[in-house]
C-alpha cells in the first residue's frame, strides 16, 4: 500500500506575473519532463499561464516549488494551485 506522498495526482497551477513571451512554458515543460510529469502549460488570455501536471505527489510538489522559485523566466508574482484526481489524458508534456 502506498502512502499519500506516493499517490498519483493532478496539479493545476495558475501562474501570474510576466510569464508570457519569455520562454516560461518551455522552461516549465523542461522541468516537468525532468521530474517525470505529464501535462501541459498554456497561455491564458488574461496574461497568466495555466500548468496542468500529472504524476506522483512528490514530483508535483517539486514542480510547484520550482514555479514559485526565483529561477523562472520572466517574473512570477503569484501561483494559485488546485489538486484533483488525475485524468490519464496526457502522454507527454506539451506547450499548448
N, CA, C and O atoms as a Tinker XYZ file with bonds, in Angstrom:
   384  protein
     1  N      0.850000   -1.177000    0.000000    73     2
     2  CA     0.000000    0.000000    0.000000    64     1     3
     3  C      0.893000    1.236000    0.000000    63     2     4     5
     4  O      1.802000    1.334000    0.825000    81     3
     5  N      0.662000    2.149000   -0.876000    73     3     6
     6  CA     1.493000    3.346000   -0.964000    64     5     7
     7  C      0.944000    4.436000   -0.059000    63     6     8     9
     8  O     -0.258000    4.512000    0.196000    81     7
     9  N      1.860000    5.284000    0.422000    73     7    10
    10  CA     1.457000    6.408000    1.247000    64     9    11
    11  C      0.933000    7.540000    0.398000    63    10    12    13
    12  O      1.031000    7.502000   -0.829000    81    11
    13  N      0.378000    8.545000    1.041000    73    11    14
    14  CA    -0.213000    9.682000    0.344000    64    13    15
    15  C      0.794000   10.405000   -0.535000    63    14    16    17
    16  O      0.422000   10.931000   -1.584000    81    15
    17  N      2.080000   10.445000   -0.127000    73    15    18
    18  CA     3.076000   11.171000   -0.916000    64    17    19
    19  C      3.434000   10.424000   -2.196000    63    18    20    21
    20  O      4.026000   11.016000   -3.098000    81    19
    21  N      3.093000    9.146000   -2.300000    73    19    22
    22  CA     3.425000    8.374000   -3.492000    64    21    23
    23  C      2.241000    8.234000   -4.435000    63    22    24    25
    24  O      2.368000    7.585000   -5.474000    81    23
    25  N      1.094000    8.821000   -4.109000    73    23    26
    26  CA    -0.087000    8.665000   -4.932000    64    25    27
    27  C     -0.010000    9.544000   -6.179000    63    26    28    29
    28  O      0.651000   10.583000   -6.185000    81    27
    29  N     -0.691000    9.112000   -7.218000    73    27    30
    30  CA    -0.742000    9.874000   -8.457000    64    29    31
    31  C     -1.819000   10.939000   -8.335000    63    30    32    33
    32  O     -2.944000   10.662000   -7.916000    81    31
    33  N     -1.459000   12.157000   -8.705000    73    31    34
    34  CA    -2.364000   13.299000   -8.554000    64    33    35
    35  C     -2.312000   14.176000   -9.799000    63    34    36    37
    36  O     -1.476000   13.997000  -10.684000    81    35
    37  N     -3.237000   15.129000   -9.833000    73    35    38
    38  CA    -3.229000   16.171000  -10.860000    64    37    39
    39  C     -3.059000   17.508000  -10.144000    63    38    40    41
    40  O     -3.799000   17.830000   -9.215000    81    39
    41  N     -2.080000   18.271000  -10.591000    73    39    42
    42  CA    -1.852000   19.628000  -10.104000    64    41    43
    43  C     -2.265000   20.596000  -11.201000    63    42    44    45
    44  O     -1.838000   20.464000  -12.348000    81    43
    45  N     -3.085000   21.557000  -10.851000    73    43    46
    46  CA    -3.399000   22.653000  -11.761000    64    45    47
    47  C     -2.895000   23.916000  -11.080000    63    46    48    49
    48  O     -3.325000   24.253000   -9.977000    81    47
    49  N     -1.975000   24.615000  -11.750000    73    47    50
    50  CA    -1.390000   25.828000  -11.181000    64    49    51
    51  C     -1.600000   26.980000  -12.153000    63    50    52    53
    52  O     -1.398000   26.838000  -13.359000    81    51
    53  N     -2.004000   28.115000  -11.612000    73    51    54
    54  CA    -2.165000   29.327000  -12.406000    64    53    55
    55  C     -1.066000   30.281000  -11.990000    63    54    56    57
    56  O     -1.003000   30.719000  -10.841000    81    55
    57  N     -0.197000   30.597000  -12.944000    73    55    58
    58  CA     0.982000   31.403000  -12.653000    64    57    59
    59  C      0.753000   32.808000  -13.187000    63    58    60    61
    60  O      0.470000   32.999000  -14.369000    81    59
    61  N      0.879000   33.783000  -12.305000    73    59    62
    62  CA     0.640000   35.180000  -12.657000    64    61    63
    63  C      1.949000   35.961000  -12.590000    63    62    64    65
    64  O      2.839000   35.650000  -11.798000    81    63
    65  N      2.045000   36.978000  -13.439000    73    63    66
    66  CA     3.225000   37.846000  -13.487000    64    65    67
    67  C      3.605000   38.093000  -14.931000    63    66    68    69
    68  O      2.754000   38.051000  -15.820000    81    67
    69  N      4.870000   38.350000  -15.164000    73    67    70
    70  CA     5.384000   38.490000  -16.535000    64    69    71
    71  C      5.847000   37.108000  -16.976000    63    70    72    73
    72  O      7.028000   36.773000  -16.875000    81    71
    73  N      4.898000   36.307000  -17.466000    73    71    74
    74  CA     5.179000   34.904000  -17.773000    64    73    75
    75  C      4.828000   34.502000  -19.205000    63    74    76    77
    76  O      4.982000   33.337000  -19.572000    81    75
    77  N      4.366000   35.435000  -20.007000    73    75    78
    78  CA     4.091000   35.141000  -21.416000    64    77    79
    79  C      5.126000   35.849000  -22.281000    63    78    80    81
    80  O      5.484000   37.001000  -22.036000    81    79
    81  N      5.601000   35.127000  -23.308000    73    79    82
    82  CA     6.563000   35.708000  -24.235000    64    81    83
    83  C      7.989000   35.748000  -23.705000    63    82    84    85
    84  O      8.834000   36.468000  -24.237000    81    83
    85  N      8.258000   34.971000  -22.650000    73    83    86
    86  CA     9.594000   34.979000  -22.047000    64    85    87
    87  C     10.190000   33.573000  -21.935000    63    86    88    89
    88  O     11.213000   33.399000  -21.272000    81    87
    89  N      9.579000   32.573000  -22.562000    73    87    90
    90  CA    10.067000   31.196000  -22.502000    64    89    91
    91  C      9.585000   30.425000  -21.282000    63    90    92    93
    92  O     10.125000   29.363000  -20.969000    81    91
    93  N      8.586000   30.939000  -20.596000    73    91    94
    94  CA     8.106000   30.308000  -19.373000    64    93    95
    95  C      7.501000   28.927000  -19.633000    63    94    96    97
    96  O      7.771000   27.986000  -18.887000    81    95
    97  N      6.696000   28.799000  -20.668000    73    95    98
    98  CA     6.067000   27.493000  -20.955000    64    97    99
    99  C      7.122000   26.462000  -21.326000    63    98   100   101
   100  O      7.042000   25.313000  -20.891000    81    99
   101  N      8.110000   26.855000  -22.123000    73    99   102
   102  CA     9.201000   25.942000  -22.496000    64   101   103
   103  C      9.959000   25.509000  -21.247000    63   102   104   105
   104  O     10.249000   24.325000  -21.079000    81   103
   105  N     10.283000   26.459000  -20.371000    73   103   106
   106  CA    11.006000   26.181000  -19.143000    64   105   107
   107  C     10.206000   25.212000  -18.257000    63   106   108   109
   108  O     10.758000   24.266000  -17.696000    81   107
   109  N      8.894000   25.468000  -18.145000    73   107   110
   110  CA     8.030000   24.606000  -17.340000    64   109   111
   111  C      7.997000   23.197000  -17.910000    63   110   112   113
   112  O      8.093000   22.222000  -17.165000    81   111
   113  N      7.861000   23.082000  -19.219000    73   111   114
   114  CA     7.852000   21.776000  -19.880000    64   113   115
   115  C      9.144000   21.026000  -19.579000    63   114   116   117
   116  O      9.110000   19.842000  -19.244000    81   115
   117  N     10.274000   21.702000  -19.695000    73   115   118
   118  CA    11.572000   21.066000  -19.440000    64   117   119
   119  C     11.677000   20.558000  -18.011000    63   118   120   121
   120  O     12.113000   19.431000  -17.779000    81   119
   121  N     11.279000   21.386000  -17.055000    73   119   122
   122  CA    11.349000   20.971000  -15.642000    64   121   123
   123  C     10.408000   19.797000  -15.385000    63   122   124   125
   124  O     10.779000   18.844000  -14.700000    81   123
   125  N      9.190000   19.860000  -15.932000    73   123   126
   126  CA     8.221000   18.784000  -15.714000    64   125   127
   127  C      8.734000   17.456000  -16.268000    63   126   128   129
   128  O      8.608000   16.418000  -15.617000    81   127
   129  N      9.307000   17.489000  -17.455000    73   127   130
   130  CA     9.838000   16.260000  -18.055000    64   129   131
   131  C     11.013000   15.725000  -17.246000    63   130   132   133
   132  O     11.151000   14.512000  -17.093000    81   131
   133  N     11.855000   16.603000  -16.730000    73   131   134
   134  CA    12.999000   16.174000  -15.919000    64   133   135
   135  C     12.560000   15.422000  -14.670000    63   134   136   137
   136  O     13.252000   14.508000  -14.220000    81   135
   137  N     11.427000   15.796000  -14.113000    73   135   138
   138  CA    10.979000   15.141000  -12.884000    64   137   139
   139  C      9.877000   14.103000  -13.119000    63   138   140   141
   140  O      9.273000   13.603000  -12.170000    81   139
   141  N      9.623000   13.785000  -14.393000    73   139   142
   142  CA     8.759000   12.663000  -14.733000    64   141   143
   143  C      7.270000   12.928000  -14.752000    63   142   144   145
   144  O      6.476000   12.022000  -14.500000    81   143
   145  N      6.876000   14.162000  -15.048000    73   143   146
   146  CA     5.454000   14.503000  -15.091000    64   145   147
   147  C      4.942000   14.585000  -16.522000    63   146   148   149
   148  O      5.718000   14.793000  -17.455000    81   147
   149  N      3.649000   14.424000  -16.689000    73   147   150
   150  CA     2.976000   14.637000  -17.967000    64   149   151
   151  C      1.974000   15.766000  -17.773000    63   150   152   153
   152  O      1.543000   16.038000  -16.652000    81   151
   153  N      1.603000   16.425000  -18.876000    73   151   154
   154  CA     0.620000   17.502000  -18.781000    64   153   155
   155  C      0.829000   18.560000  -19.827000    63   154   156   157
   156  O      1.252000   18.269000  -20.946000    81   155
   157  N      0.526000   19.821000  -19.456000    73   155   158
   158  CA     0.651000   20.923000  -20.405000    64   157   159
   159  C      0.839000   22.250000  -19.681000    63   158   160   161
   160  O      0.480000   22.401000  -18.513000    81   159
   161  N      1.409000   23.204000  -20.405000    73   159   162
   162  CA     1.486000   24.594000  -19.950000    64   161   163
   163  C      0.909000   25.430000  -21.086000    63   162   164   165
   164  O      1.346000   25.319000  -22.231000    81   163
   165  N     -0.083000   26.274000  -20.761000    73   163   166
   166  CA    -0.717000   27.061000  -21.819000    64   165   167
   167  C     -0.963000   28.490000  -21.355000    63   166   168   169
   168  O     -1.244000   28.750000  -20.185000    81   167
   169  N     -0.849000   29.400000  -22.305000    73   167   170
   170  CA    -1.133000   30.806000  -22.035000    64   169   171
   171  C     -2.631000   31.023000  -21.908000    63   170   172   173
   172  O     -3.418000   30.417000  -22.634000    81   171
   173  N     -3.019000   31.890000  -20.986000    73   171   174
   174  CA    -4.412000   32.294000  -20.839000    64   173   175
   175  C     -4.563000   33.726000  -21.337000    63   174   176   177
   176  O     -3.597000   34.489000  -21.346000    81   175
   177  N     -5.758000   34.086000  -21.746000    73   175   178
   178  CA    -5.985000   35.407000  -22.326000    64   177   179
   179  C     -5.768000   36.545000  -21.329000    63   178   180   181
   180  O     -5.579000   37.690000  -21.739000    81   179
   181  N     -5.792000   36.253000  -20.038000    73   179   182
   182  CA    -5.596000   37.299000  -19.025000    64   181   183
   183  C     -4.130000   37.504000  -18.646000    63   182   184   185
   184  O     -3.831000   38.261000  -17.723000    81   183
   185  N     -3.208000   36.833000  -19.352000    73   183   186
   186  CA    -1.780000   37.008000  -19.108000    64   185   187
   187  C     -1.153000   35.951000  -18.214000    63   186   188   189
   188  O      0.069000   35.906000  -18.073000    81   187
   189  N     -1.973000   35.103000  -17.608000    73   187   190
   190  CA    -1.433000   34.027000  -16.774000    64   189   191
   191  C     -1.049000   32.833000  -17.639000    63   190   192   193
   192  O     -1.417000   32.748000  -18.811000    81   191
   193  N     -0.298000   31.910000  -17.034000    73   191   194
   194  CA    -0.018000   30.614000  -17.639000    64   193   195
   195  C     -0.665000   29.563000  -16.755000    63   194   196   197
   196  O     -0.474000   29.567000  -15.539000    81   195
   197  N     -1.432000   28.661000  -17.360000    73   195   198
   198  CA    -2.049000   27.548000  -16.657000    64   197   199
   199  C     -1.183000   26.315000  -16.863000    63   198   200   201
   200  O     -0.891000   25.933000  -17.996000    81   199
   201  N     -0.778000   25.701000  -15.774000    73   199   202
   202  CA     0.051000   24.499000  -15.815000    64   201   203
   203  C     -0.760000   23.347000  -15.246000    63   202   204   205
   204  O     -1.231000   23.413000  -14.111000    81   203
   205  N     -0.923000   22.297000  -16.033000    73   203   206
   206  CA    -1.588000   21.083000  -15.575000    64   205   207
   207  C     -0.556000   19.972000  -15.617000    63   206   208   209
   208  O      0.023000   19.696000  -16.668000    81   207
   209  N     -0.326000   19.335000  -14.482000    73   207   210
   210  CA     0.677000   18.277000  -14.408000    64   209   211
   211  C      0.093000   17.080000  -13.675000    63   210   212   213
   212  O     -0.636000   17.224000  -12.693000    81   211
   213  N      0.433000   15.885000  -14.180000    73   211   214
   214  CA     0.007000   14.651000  -13.527000    64   213   215
   215  C      1.211000   13.768000  -13.274000    63   214   216   217
   216  O      2.121000   13.670000  -14.098000    81   215
   217  N      1.196000   13.130000  -12.117000    73   215   218
   218  CA     2.274000   12.225000  -11.730000    64   217   219
   219  C      2.220000   12.009000  -10.237000    63   218   220   221
   220  O      1.199000   12.271000   -9.601000    81   219
   221  N      3.323000   11.528000   -9.670000    73   219   222
   222  CA     3.263000   11.291000   -8.236000    64   221   223
   223  C      3.284000   12.612000   -7.473000    63   222   224   225
   224  O      3.782000   13.628000   -7.958000    81   223
   225  N      2.735000   12.564000   -6.281000    73   223   226
   226  CA     2.542000   13.787000   -5.486000    64   225   227
   227  C      3.861000   14.513000   -5.224000    63   226   228   229
   228  O      3.913000   15.741000   -5.294000    81   227
   229  N      4.918000   13.772000   -4.927000    73   227   230
   230  CA     6.207000   14.399000   -4.633000    64   229   231
   231  C      6.737000   15.167000   -5.838000    63   230   232   233
   232  O      7.294000   16.253000   -5.678000    81   231
   233  N      6.574000   14.626000   -7.034000    73   231   234
   234  CA     7.034000   15.302000   -8.248000    64   233   235
   235  C      6.200000   16.552000   -8.517000    63   234   236   237
   236  O      6.741000   17.585000   -8.911000    81   235
   237  N      4.894000   16.465000   -8.307000    73   235   238
   238  CA     4.041000   17.646000   -8.491000    64   237   239
   239  C      4.382000   18.726000   -7.468000    63   238   240   241
   240  O      4.407000   19.911000   -7.800000    81   239
   241  N      4.644000   18.323000   -6.227000    73   239   242
   242  CA     5.073000   19.285000   -5.213000    64   241   243
   243  C      6.371000   19.965000   -5.630000    63   242   244   245
   244  O      6.533000   21.170000   -5.433000    81   243
   245  N      7.289000   19.205000   -6.201000    73   243   246
   246  CA     8.563000   19.756000   -6.661000    64   245   247
   247  C      8.335000   20.764000   -7.777000    63   246   248   249
   248  O      8.941000   21.835000   -7.768000    81   247
   249  N      7.472000   20.445000   -8.740000    73   247   250
   250  CA     7.183000   21.391000   -9.817000    64   249   251
   251  C      6.588000   22.674000   -9.247000    63   250   252   253
   252  O      6.949000   23.768000   -9.681000    81   251
   253  N      5.703000   22.556000   -8.305000    73   251   254
   254  CA     5.102000   23.727000   -7.676000    64   253   255
   255  C      6.168000   24.592000   -6.999000    63   254   256   257
   256  O      6.116000   25.818000   -7.090000    81   255
   257  N      7.123000   23.968000   -6.327000    73   255   258
   258  CA     8.250000   24.693000   -5.727000    64   257   259
   259  C      9.039000   25.444000   -6.792000    63   258   260   261
   260  O      9.410000   26.602000   -6.601000    81   259
   261  N      9.292000   24.777000   -7.915000    73   259   262
   262  CA    10.050000   25.396000   -8.998000    64   261   263
   263  C      9.302000   26.584000   -9.597000    63   262   264   265
   264  O      9.902000   27.615000   -9.901000    81   263
   265  N      7.987000   26.433000   -9.764000    73   263   266
   266  CA     7.182000   27.529000  -10.305000    64   265   267
   267  C      7.219000   28.743000   -9.386000    63   266   268   269
   268  O      7.173000   29.882000   -9.850000    81   267
   269  N      7.300000   28.501000   -8.100000    73   267   270
   270  CA     7.321000   29.583000   -7.113000    64   269   271
   271  C      8.732000   30.095000   -6.834000    63   270   272   273
   272  O      8.901000   31.114000   -6.164000    81   271
   273  N      9.740000   29.396000   -7.341000    73   271   274
   274  CA    11.127000   29.768000   -7.089000    64   273   275
   275  C     11.545000   30.976000   -7.901000    63   274   276   277
   276  O     10.781000   31.467000   -8.732000    81   275
   277  N     12.744000   31.453000   -7.664000    73   275   278
   278  CA    13.226000   32.654000   -8.332000    64   277   279
   279  C     13.956000   32.419000   -9.637000    63   278   280   281
   280  O     14.466000   33.369000  -10.231000    81   279
   281  N     14.022000   31.175000  -10.104000    73   279   282
   282  CA    14.811000   30.873000  -11.308000    64   281   283
   283  C     13.976000   30.700000  -12.568000    63   282   284   285
   284  O     14.472000   30.166000  -13.560000    81   283
   285  N     12.734000   31.132000  -12.554000    73   283   286
   286  CA    11.879000   31.007000  -13.731000    64   285   287
   287  C     12.189000   32.137000  -14.719000    63   286   288   289
   288  O     12.675000   33.195000  -14.319000    81   287
   289  N     11.909000   31.916000  -15.999000    73   287   290
   290  CA    11.980000   33.039000  -16.944000    64   289   291
   291  C     10.885000   34.051000  -16.606000    63   290   292   293
   292  O      9.837000   33.677000  -16.079000    81   291
   293  N     11.115000   35.295000  -16.896000    73   291   294
   294  CA    10.119000   36.321000  -16.601000    64   293   295
   295  C     10.114000   36.636000  -15.120000    63   294   296   297
   296  O     11.142000   36.576000  -14.445000    81   295
   297  N      8.923000   36.976000  -14.627000    73   295   298
   298  CA     8.787000   37.330000  -13.206000    64   297   299
   299  C      7.453000   36.799000  -12.709000    63   298   300   301
   300  O      6.393000   37.246000  -13.149000    81   299
   301  N      7.511000   35.851000  -11.798000    73   299   302
   302  CA     6.308000   35.272000  -11.210000    64   301   303
   303  C      5.922000   36.097000   -9.991000    63   302   304   305
   304  O      6.741000   36.313000   -9.098000    81   303
   305  N      4.669000   36.561000   -9.956000    73   303   306
   306  CA     4.190000   37.313000   -8.793000    64   305   307
   307  C      3.310000   36.466000   -7.882000    63   306   308   309
   308  O      3.237000   36.731000   -6.682000    81   307
   309  N      2.642000   35.453000   -8.426000    73   307   310
   310  CA     1.852000   34.554000   -7.584000    64   309   311
   311  C      1.547000   33.260000   -8.333000    63   310   312   313
   312  O      1.519000   33.217000   -9.563000    81   311
   313  N      1.320000   32.216000   -7.554000    73   311   314
   314  CA     0.929000   30.913000   -8.103000    64   313   315
   315  C     -0.224000   30.392000   -7.259000    63   314   316   317
   316  O     -0.091000   30.211000   -6.049000    81   315
   317  N     -1.363000   30.153000   -7.913000    73   315   318
   318  CA    -2.516000   29.532000   -7.264000    64   317   319
   319  C     -2.534000   28.068000   -7.664000    63   318   320   321
   320  O     -2.123000   27.721000   -8.772000    81   319
   321  N     -2.999000   27.221000   -6.788000    73   319   322
   322  CA    -2.977000   25.786000   -7.080000    64   321   323
   323  C     -4.303000   25.127000   -6.757000    63   322   324   325
   324  O     -5.069000   25.594000   -5.913000    81   323
   325  N     -4.551000   24.031000   -7.450000    73   323   326
   326  CA    -5.709000   23.181000   -7.193000    64   325   327
   327  C     -5.247000   21.744000   -7.405000    63   326   328   329
   328  O     -4.493000   21.460000   -8.335000    81   327
   329  N     -5.695000   20.851000   -6.552000    73   327   330
   330  CA    -5.349000   19.435000   -6.662000    64   329   331
   331  C     -6.593000   18.643000   -7.045000    63   330   332   333
   332  O     -7.704000   18.961000   -6.621000    81   331
   333  N     -6.388000   17.607000   -7.853000    73   331   334
   334  CA    -7.511000   16.786000   -8.304000    64   333   335
   335  C     -7.023000   15.371000   -8.594000    63   334   336   337
   336  O     -5.831000   15.076000   -8.520000    81   335
   337  N     -7.968000   14.518000   -8.922000    73   335   338
   338  CA    -7.647000   13.167000   -9.371000    64   337   339
   339  C     -7.075000   13.268000  -10.787000    63   338   340   341
   340  O     -7.551000   14.089000  -11.572000    81   339
   341  N     -6.074000   12.462000  -11.136000    73   339   342
   342  CA    -5.524000   12.508000  -12.492000    64   341   343
   343  C     -6.530000   11.973000  -13.508000    63   342   344   345
   344  O     -7.329000   11.084000  -13.213000    81   343
   345  N     -6.467000   12.538000  -14.710000    73   343   346
   346  CA    -7.373000   12.087000  -15.768000    64   345   347
   347  C     -6.739000   10.996000  -16.626000    63   346   348   349
   348  O     -7.445000   10.200000  -17.245000    81   347
   349  N     -5.415000   10.961000  -16.661000    73   347   350
   350  CA    -4.734000    9.998000  -17.513000    64   349   351
   351  C     -4.767000   10.379000  -18.980000    63   350   352   353
   352  O     -4.431000    9.558000  -19.834000    81   351
   353  N     -5.168000   11.615000  -19.295000    73   351   354
   354  CA    -5.328000   12.043000  -20.681000    64   353   355
   355  C     -4.009000   12.443000  -21.350000    63   354   356   357
   356  O     -3.958000   12.575000  -22.573000    81   355
   357  N     -2.952000   12.638000  -20.571000    73   355   358
   358  CA    -1.689000   13.115000  -21.141000    64   357   359
   359  C     -0.693000   11.982000  -21.317000    63   358   360   361
   360  O     -0.626000   11.058000  -20.506000    81   359
   361  N      0.084000   12.071000  -22.399000    73   359   362
   362  CA     1.131000   11.062000  -22.618000    64   361   363
   363  C      2.521000   11.695000  -22.606000    63   362   364   365
   364  O      3.520000   10.976000  -22.621000    81   363
   365  N      2.602000   12.987000  -22.580000    73   363   366
   366  CA     3.859000   13.720000  -22.502000    64   365   367
   367  C      3.564000   15.062000  -21.877000    63   366   368   369
   368  O      2.506000   15.249000  -21.276000    81   367
   369  N      4.489000   16.003000  -22.009000    73   367   370
   370  CA     4.236000   17.344000  -21.502000    64   369   371
   371  C      4.403000   18.310000  -22.677000    63   370   372   373
   372  O      5.437000   18.312000  -23.343000    81   371
   373  N      3.391000   19.119000  -22.923000    73   371   374
   374  CA     3.394000   19.984000  -24.107000    64   373   375
   375  C      3.156000   21.441000  -23.744000    63   374   376   377
   376  O      2.587000   21.767000  -22.702000    81   375
   377  N      3.609000   22.296000  -24.637000    73   375   378
   378  CA     3.268000   23.718000  -24.573000    64   377   379
   379  C      2.036000   23.878000  -25.448000    63   378   380   381
   380  O      2.103000   23.680000  -26.662000    81   379
   381  N      0.930000   24.228000  -24.848000    73   379   382
   382  CA    -0.321000   24.337000  -25.600000    64   381   383
   383  C     -0.632000   25.786000  -25.901000    63   382   384
   384  O     -1.649000   26.082000  -26.529000    81   383
